[in-house]
Amino acid sequence: MGMKNWYDEHIVPRLIKVACSQDAIADRRAQVVPRASGRVFEIGCGGGINQPFYDPGKITGFAGIDPSGKLLDYAREEAVRKGWNADIRQGVGENIPFDAEEFDTVVCTYTLCSVQDSGRVLSELRRILKPGGTLLFLEHGRAPDPKVRRWQTKIEPTWKRLLGGCHLTRPISDAISAQGFAVMPIDQGYMPRMPKFASWMEWGEAVKTG
């Protein structure tokens, strides 16, 4: 195993779990994840970080995927502690291994930044949602301020290498709207006590249209 593969397999999952478990980020999750209901699919479920925020009284089934075997270990351990009979699989968002119109709610938090093809992933999320189903999202990405965007563009190549392909410059709400969703924002803004180039976030609901 090369050094890069070792780093991506063993170090990046731990960095992601720590970074995405901060109190300020947990506050954002608490505004989004409890809205999930019915049969729920979570993309990027590895780490199990969202699981404490679900309202078990509203969930009739839970499934999820993540490409990281290490992060999936965390997710499965959390599901066992929660007492869930969860269907958690290894996979990628560009080819989701579930049937069309299978889920009432999709949850997507801090995932669109690191997939290879965000448009394809959003198309897949739309495919597995029932008509009128809801995509709940909490993502970081392209900032609205030109000066911050310039810094994002400069830093992104190094950032991607260090953090498992994470992008800084991808649009969020506009990208979701472009794939057949009606976006209803909850809020947006820079995360406090974080550098602006990495902290622009948008969160909300998006309903499958058509």
N, C-alpha and C positions, 0 to 999 in steps of 0.2 A: 504494500500500500504506500503510495507516494505521500509526501508531507501535506500537499494540498488536500488530498482525499481524507487523510487522517484528521486534518484541521476541520474540514467541512462536516465530517461524521461525528467527531467527538467534542470539539470546542464550540462550533457554531450553535448547535442545539442548546447548550448550556447558556451561552450568551443571550440567545433569543428568549429563553425561559426567564432569565433574570431581568432583562430589559423590559419585557412585556408584563412583568408582575409588579411594576412600580405602583405606588398608591394612587398617583394622579391618573394613570392609565386605568387602574381598577375602577376609579370613579366614573370614567367614560363607559367602561364595560357595563357598569351597573345601570346606566341609562339606556342601554341597547339590548343586552342579552335577555333580561326578564320579559321582554315583549314577545319572545318566541312562544309559539303554541302549536298544538297538533303534532304531526309527524315532522321531526326536525332533522335537517342535515347541516352539519358544520364542516366547512372546508378549512383546512389548516387546523384541524382539531388537536394536533399533537401538543403535548404539554398539559392538556386538560385544564388550562388556565380559566376557560370560560365556564366550566361545569358548575362551580359553586354559585354562579349568578343565575342559572336557570330556575324558573318556578316549576317545581316538579308536578304541581297540581294542574299545570297547563300542557304538559308534555305527554303525548301518547306513544311516542317512539323516538329513538335517537340513533342517528348514524353519522359517520364522519370519515374523512380521509386525511392523510398527511403523507408526504414523501419520506419523512425522516423516521427510520425505525426507532431511534433513540427517543424522539419526542412521542412516538406512539406508545412506547412503554409507559411514559408518564401518564398519557391520556387513559390508557386501559387501567392503570392502577387507581386513578381518580374515579373512574366509572365503577370499579369494584367497591371502593369506599362509599360511593353514593348509592350503591345497590341497584344500579341500572343494568338491564340486559341490553347493552349497546352493541351495535354493528359497526365496529371501528376497523377500517382497512387501510393498508398502505396503497397509495395511489397519487395521481396528479390531477390537477383541476382541468387540464386540457382534455382529459378523457375520463370522466367520472363514471365509476362502475355501478351505476344505479339506473333504474328505468325512468323513462320520461313520465312527467306529471306524477311523481311518487311522493312529493313532500309538500307540506303546507307552508313551511318556513325554512329559509336558508339563512345561516349565520356566517358572516364573513368578517373577521377581524384581523387586521395587520397581516393580510395574506396576498392581496392583489399587487403589493409592492414587489414580491419576490417570485411570482410565477413567470414562466417564460413568455406566455402570450396572454395578456390580460383580457383582450377582446374575446379570444376563444374561451377562456375560463368563464367569463360572464355569460357567453352564449350557452355554455353547458349548464350553468346555474339556472338560467331561464328554462332550459329544456327539462330539468328534473322537477321544477316547481309546477304545482297544479295551477290551472287558470285562476287568476286573481291572487295567487300566492305571494308571499312577502319575502323580500331579501332584506335582512337587517345587516347594516354595514358600519364598520368603524375602521377607518384607514388613514394612513399618513401618505402624503404625496406632494404634488406640485403646489408651491405657495403662490398666493395672488400677487405678491410684491415683486416687481422686476429685479430689484437688487438681491433679494433672497434667492430668486430663481437662478440668477447668474452664479451664485455660490453653490447652489444645488448641482448645477451642470458641471462645475469644476470639480466638485468633491465626489460626485457619483461614481466614477470608475473605480476609485480606491475603496469607497464605501461598499460597492458590490462585491469586491474581492474579499473583504473582511467579514461581511455579514450575509453570506449565502445567497448572493445575487439580488439583494434588496435594492430597489430603485428609489431615488429621491424625487424624480421629476414626473412621475406618472400622474395624470389627472384622475380625480376620484368621481365626483358626482356626474360630471359631463360624460365620462366613460361609461358609467352605469346607464345613464339616460340613452346613450347611443345604441345600447343593446336591447331596447324594448322594455324599459322599465319607467314607470312614473315615480320620480324621486320626491320624497317628502323629507326635507332636512329636519334634524333635531337641533343640531348646533354645529359650529365649526370654529376654528381658531388655533393659535399657537399654544403648545403645551408649556406651562410655566416652568422655569428653571431648566429649560433645555435649549440648545442652540436652535435658532430659527430654521436653519437649513434642514433640520431633521424633525421638526416638531409641528409642521402644519397638519392639522387633522380635520376630517369631516366625518360626521356620523348621522345616521338617519334610517328611514325605511324606504324601500323601493318596491312598488307593486308591479307584478307581471301584467303587461297590457297585451291586447290583441287576442 
